[in-house]
């Protein structure tokens, strides 16, 4: 069984979002390309795939399973590489 890798910035992003009043469930262990976080805010659910913005862009690429999941998913989903980018996506979904 493949062990899910957690991005180094996941803990700080989860903390940041919770401090902003969002609920956050880490889902990186689900595998099969499913995003790393499910965020709830203002009655909306936001799916976030995390990448570590401190790494080179080549190291932030989606895995083949992630690419397939993102191509097939018909709802909201976003790829973010920082707490600020995650919050911007939450606000975009909830206010836009």
N, C-alpha and C positions, 0 to 999 in steps of 0.2 A: 504494500500500500504506500502510495506517495504521500509524504508529509508536506502539508501546506506551509509555504514560506510566508512569514509576516514581514512587511516592509518596516524598516527601522523607524520611520516616522509615524507609524500607525498609532502608537500610544499617545503621542503628543497631539495628533489630529483628533482623536477621540476625546481627549481631555478638553481641547479647545472648543469643539462643537458642544460638548456637554455644558461648559461654562457659558456658552451663548444661549442655553436653554433648550437645546435639541436632545432628543433621546437617540441613543446610538447602540446598535447591536453589531459587533464584529461577526462577519460571516466568511472570513477567509478560509476557514477550515472546511467549508462546504465543497470546495474544489469544483471541477468540471467547468471552470471558467467563470463561475458566479462572482460578482463583485465582492470587495473586501468589507464594505460597510453598508448597512441599511440605516438610514437616518430619518427620524420622524421630526417634523417641525410644522406648526400651524396646520395640522390636519393632513399634511402631505407626506409621502414616503419618497425618499431620494436614495438611489443606488449609486454608490461611489466605488470606483476601482482606484486604489491608491498606487502611486508610483513614488519613489524616493527622489525628490527634486535635487538632492545633493549629488546624485549619481549622474554620469554622462547620459545623454539622450539614448544612446545605444543600449544602455542598461535599464532604461525605462520602457522598453518595448513590451507589448502584450505577448503573452505566450500564445501558441496556436489555439489552445482551448479557449483562452480569453477572447481572442479575435473572433472565433466562431460564435461564442456566446453574444458578443456585442453586435455582430452582424445579424443574428437571428432575433434578438430581443426587440419587441415592438413598443416597449414603454420607455420611460425616462431612464437614462444611465449616463454617467460621466466619468471621465478619467481625470484625476487631479493629482498634483504632486506637492501640495503644501496645505497647511491648515487654512490659509487665506483663500486659496483656490477652492477648497472644499466649502467654506462658508459662502463664497460668491455663488457657487452652484446651488446651495440651499436657498439663498435669497432669490436667485433667478427663478427657481421652481416655485417658490412660495409667493413671490410678489409679482411674477410676470405673467 
